[in-house]
Amino acid sequence: MSPVRGYFHPKTASGASSLIPSPPWRYSGDLLTVEYRTDPARVRELLPEPLELAEEDPGAVALIWADWQSCAAAGDELLDPVLSQYKEAFAVVRCRYRGQTYSRCVYIWVDKDFAIARGLHQGYPKKLGSIHQTRPHPYGPAPRIEAGARFGATLAAADRRLAQTVVTLREPSETNGFVNAHPMAHHRWLPSIEKGKGPALDELIETGAASFEAGPAWVGEAELELFEAPTEELARLEIHEPIAAYYRQVGVVWDGGRLLESGTSGAE
């Protein structure tokens, strides 16, 4: 019998149909980040055991829009842009595991299938959505990256608007916020094919960038709204107090993670 190849489904004799290539995965992106505080109890309900609330500012949330170009090591996808360009919006909170503070993505929407497949591997809870954000440009009516520049962003899923923001830049910043500034603590889950057997895969992992580079960060203010939807719960992370908003261009390489423990989350 001939072997089948490919990093992910579908596996074929050549492997050319695989939805995603093997890591490392490389990313270039424009990020809009809006940080605010919610009720810490709403964060706590999204943290399965053994994760706990962060000790400092436990109700802090970052809602991030990202306009990405991504590729495998060789970079071929960049010359076939349908395979490299995608957008996403995601909500990040902080948590604690064995005394260390982690970031954790609790909701995320993307607009391409290959991004969903990568998320399944990395422990991101990705779903399909419609994501748009203003792009900077040095000419014409688009905003420059400068004081007073205004950027809009929207998120929708299943025909419902979930979030929208307008960010106004004020000044350069030493950071791009603090909520999404730690290694990620994620779960990789897969139900057993047999009823009543529990999860076939139940791993708590640490993941993050193998390398990172970035342009100047800018800080400003955001007008942010969240909306109720019948099959989404982002609005439960209701806005109690704004913190700040940020804009930054980044380059990231992802090349695997580390198993923290398995079989302890109690996921159903």
N, C-alpha and C positions, 0 to 999 in steps of 0.2 A: 504494500500500500504506500502511496505517496504521502509524505508529511504535509500538514497544512501550516501556514505561516501567517504572521501578523501579530502586532502587539495587542490588538483589540479586535472585537468582532467587526465584520465577518472575516474569518480566517479562510484563506484559499491557498492553492498550490504556490502562487507567487507572493502572496501577502500584500499585493498592491491595493486591495479593496479595504484594508483595515481602516476603521474610522479615524484612528489616531496613530501617529508614529511613536516609536519608543523615545523616552526622554534621552537627553535634556530637551526641555521646551523653553523657548526664548520669547520674551514679550517686550514690546514697546507700547507705551500707553499714556493717555492724558487722563488724569484722575481729578474728579470733583468730589470733595469729602465734606460732609455736613455732620458735625458732632452736636449732640444734645443729651439731656438727661431725661430718663423715664423713671417709672416706679421700679425699684430694684426687684420687687416681687415678680414683675413681668419678665425680667431677665432670668431670675432664678427658675421659673417654670420651663425654660428652654435649655437648662443644663442638666443632662442625665448624670447619674452617679458614674464615677466618683468626683465629678467636677463640682466646684463650689463657687460662690460669688467672689469677685475680687474684693480684697480688703478695703482698698481706697476707691472712692467714686464708683460703687457697684452698679449704679444705674446708668452709666455712660454708654452711649450708642454712637456708632458711626454709620451713616448711610452714604454709600460711595457709588458714584457713577464712573465707569471706565470705558474708554474708546480704545480698543486694542488692535495691534497687529502682532501676530504670533507665528512661530515656525519651529521646526525641529532644528537639529544642529546644522544641517547643510544650508538652511535658509531658502530652499526652493519654493516654499509656499508664498513667499513675498512677491514672487513674479507671477503668481496665479492668485490674485487678491481674494477671490471667493473662498479660498482655503485658508486665508490668514486673518482677514478682517472680521471682527465681531465686537459687540458691545454687551456690557453687563451692568447690573445694579445689584448691590448686596448690602446687607445689614450685618454689622460686626459688633460684638460685645466683648467684654473681658471676663475671664474666669480664673480660678486658682486650682492647681493640681500639685499636691505634695509640696506646698509652700512656694511654688513658682507661679507667676502671673503669665497667662496666655491670652491671646486673642482667639475669638471663635466666630466663624461665619454661621449665622443662624438662619438667614434667608438669602437666596440669590437667584436672580433671573438672568438668562442669556438668550441670544437670538440665533445661535448656530448649534447644530447637532454635535459637532466635534468638541465644542466647549462643554456640553453636557457630559460627554463621555470622559473627558479629562477630569471633570468634577467628580464623577463617580469613583474614579481611581484615587483622587486626592482627599475624598471625604467632604467635599462641598455639596450641599443639598440643592443642586441646580435644577431649575425648571425653565421652560420656555417663557419668554416675555418679549415685550416691545420696549426698547430703550433708546432714548435720543438725548443728545447734549450738544450745546453750542461748541463749535470748534474755533480756536483762535487762528488768526491769520494776519500777517503783517501788512496786507493791502486791502482796500475796499472796506465794506461796512462791518466785517467781522471784528470782534474785539481783539485788541492786543493784550499781551500779558503785562498789565500795568495798573497802577492805582486808578480806581473808578471803573475798571472793566466789569461788565456784567455777563454772566453765563447762566443759561437756563438748562434744565434737565427734567426729563419726564420718565416715568416707569408705568407700564401697563401690562396686564396679563389676563388672558381669557376675556378680552374685550373690555376690561375694567381698568380705569386709571387707579393706580395704587399710591403713587407719590409724585410730587412735583416740587421743584425748587428754583429759586433765582439767587445766585451767589454774586455778591459785589466785592471785588478785591479792594483791599485797603493799603497793604504794605507788604514788603518781603517778610518772611517768617523763618525762624531757625528750624522749625519742625513742620510736618504735615499732619499734625494732630497726634494724639496719644492712644486712642482706642485700638487702632489697627497697627500698633508699633511693636508687637511682640510675636514670637513664634505662634503658629496656629495649633490649637488642640482640637482635632476633628475626630469624628467616628466614621468608620467604614462599616456599613451594614448591608447584609444580603439575607433575605428570608430563606429558610430551608424549602426545598421543593416538596418535602413531606409535611403534611398538616400536623400541627402540634409538636413539631420538633424544635421550635425556636429558631434563632438566626443561624444560618450556616456560616456567616462571617460577622463578627462583632469585635472590632478592634478600635481602641483609642490610640491615635497616632499623633506625633508631633511633625509638623511640616512647615516649610518656609522657603525663602529664597536661598539658592546656592550662591548667587552673587546678585548685587544690586547697584545701580547707579541712578542718579536723578539730577534734574535741573533745579533751579531755585524754587523754593516753596513760597507761596503767597497766602496770606491770611486775610479774611474779611468777614462779612456777615451774610447770613442766608435767610431767605423767607422760605420756609419748608411747610408743606402740607402732606398729610397722610389720609388715605381714604379707605373706607370699609369695602370689602368684596366678599362674595359668598364662599369662595374657596381659598382665600388668602388671609393671613393673620398679622401682616406687617403692622396694621393700625393698632394692634394691642400694645406695641411699643410706643405708646402715645407720648407726645412732646410735652414735657413739663417745664423745661428750661433750656434755651439755646446755649451752646458753648461757643462755637466758632465754625467757620467754613474755610476750606483750603483748596488751592489749585496747585498741581504739580505734574510735570512730565517725568516718567520713570522708565527704566529698563531693568528687566528682571530675568533671571535664569532659574528654572525649577528643575531639580534633578533627584527627586525622591524624598522620603521622610524616614521617620524612626518609630518603631512600635513601642508604645508606652505600656500597654497591657491589653488583654483580650478577655472577652466573655464576662464583663462585669457591669455593663451599662444598664441591664434590666430592660432593654428596648423590647417593645411588643410589635 
